[in-house]
Amino acid sequence: MKTTKSRANFKIAQLAIPGGVNSPVRAFRSVGGDPLFIKKAKGATVEDVDGNTFIDYVLSWGPMILGHANPGVLKAIIKAAQQGTSYGAPCQAETDLANVIIQAVPSIEQVRLVNSGTEAVMSAIRLARAYTKRDKILKFDGCYHGHADHLLVKAGSGIATLGIPDTPGVPKDFARHTLTAPFNDIVATEKLIHKHAKDLAAIIVEPVAGNMGVIPPTDEFLPWLRMITQKYEIVLIFDEVITGFRVHFGGAQALYKVLPDLTCLGKIIGGGLPIGAYGGRKDIMQMIAPAGPVYQAGTLSGNPVAVAAGLETLRQLKKPGVYKELEKKSKTLAEGLGESAKAAKIPYYQTRVGSMLGGFFTEGPVTDYTSAKKSNTVQYGKFFHGMLKKGVYLAPSQFEAMLLSTTHSDSMIKQTISAARNVFKIL
Ligand SMILES: *Cc1c(COP(=O)(O)O)cnc(C)c1O
């Protein structure tokens, strides 16, 4: 595979941009080698600057559930842009997107649009603290909630990949308010809650963990979190930035039928343009300025072009059969990968919720960050590069999800499984 141009691009990029990338996981640090520079993308494929094309299972880390350059989304973006790209004043489309979100996501009664998932989570936590008049929050090891100061504690993929335990630049006084417990561990979580109940503003969780590989919740975990947070009047926040409109049109909360107080969204709701949102119970949301005293603002929030891309994406996702089809293809792929690993006698633990797939290079079971970290990351790196050479672009980290779009065809899935069968054999 020729990568001359990507390598040249990367050299130049590193002079101008720290590490040559604008987000750390894009660099191939954990799998070795240099990142590919992408020239264009269409449907389920991306093409790099050297002219290599790949079946893409990263999908910009989640947003591109309809595949790249969806014609309807492009049309909506162009139409919106022609009316001006930002007003700094309200427009109808913002209310339209808010209403689509409210109708789709069971626990959301009101919603505020922001510009990224990070911003959504940061704002939801501020709101929960204001609402409860408490300072502490509890998160789960290996869950990622964006890069806000108080959330960069045991924060999953990007950090796991780079091996930064707790990032410099975060004051101890901030991190001090963040408690962490193992994902899926009711006993450990309960202990922490009992000890800190009076100070706990919020418990935040990815209902399906997607930033330490993909780890589904146990049957008891989310219902128990709902029960215990209600008991101690702690705000329960679901970070559905990945799972929202991915595992179900109404997010993981619709799939598992557990309703949080607040929900964070991002990725898919912007159709590939920058966006985020947080919403939930009206009595809590009414505390946000200008309705209430909790300040949160944004020059580009509710940007008409991003909103148009999001609205069109959600319109297409709402069509009957979309999630059924995604489920079918994802199941075929997951089973194919699992069987290929087994045939090659490679320890491999396959997880999946809808079109989110995890493949851990370990015997398993993988239920939390500790068990995820038992994975053989060197072997994953070899698998990653083997697949790349066969035209399959996976996330350049063991601790990321493999994602499908509606444009991944049956033949692409077949091709991916057959590539995996060959690569597993030579590991
Ligand atoms: C991607 C992600 C975020 C951060 O969103 P950005 O738009 O990258 O700021 C937060 N939480 C989860 C669960 C995510 O997957």
The ligand as an SDF file (V2000), in Angstrom:
LIG
                    3D

 15 15  0  0  0  0  0  0  0  0999 V2000
  -17.5150   11.7000   21.5550 C   0  0  0  0  0  0  0  0  0  0  0  0
  -18.0300   11.6910   22.9470 C   0  0  0  0  0  0  0  0  0  0  0  0
  -18.0520   12.8390   23.7400 C   0  0  0  0  0  0  0  0  0  0  0  0
  -17.4060   14.1260   23.3120 C   0  0  0  0  0  0  0  0  0  0  0  0
  -18.0260   14.7110   22.2160 O   0  0  0  0  0  0  0  0  0  0  0  0
  -17.1780   15.7900   21.3630 P   0  0  0  0  0  0  0  0  0  0  0  0
  -18.1620   16.2570   20.3380 O   0  0  0  0  0  0  0  0  0  0  0  0
  -16.0120   15.0640   20.8150 O   0  0  0  0  0  0  0  0  0  0  0  0
  -16.7810   16.8610   22.3000 O   0  0  0  0  0  0  0  0  0  0  0  0
  -18.6570   12.7650   24.9740 C   0  0  0  0  0  0  0  0  0  0  0  0
  -19.1960   11.6220   25.4220 N   0  0  0  0  0  0  0  0  0  0  0  0
  -19.1860   10.4970   24.6950 C   0  0  0  0  0  0  0  0  0  0  0  0
  -19.8060    9.2650   25.2400 C   0  0  0  0  0  0  0  0  0  0  0  0
  -18.5730   10.4870   23.4500 C   0  0  0  0  0  0  0  0  0  0  0  0
  -18.5100    9.3450   22.7550 O   0  0  0  0  0  0  0  0  0  0  0  0
  1  2  1  0
  2  3  1  0
  2 14  2  0
  3  4  1  0
  3 10  2  0
  4  5  1  0
  5  6  1  0
  6  7  2  0
  6  8  1  0
  6  9  1  0
 10 11  1  0
 11 12  2  0
 12 13  1  0
 12 14  1  0
 14 15  1  0
M  END
$$$$
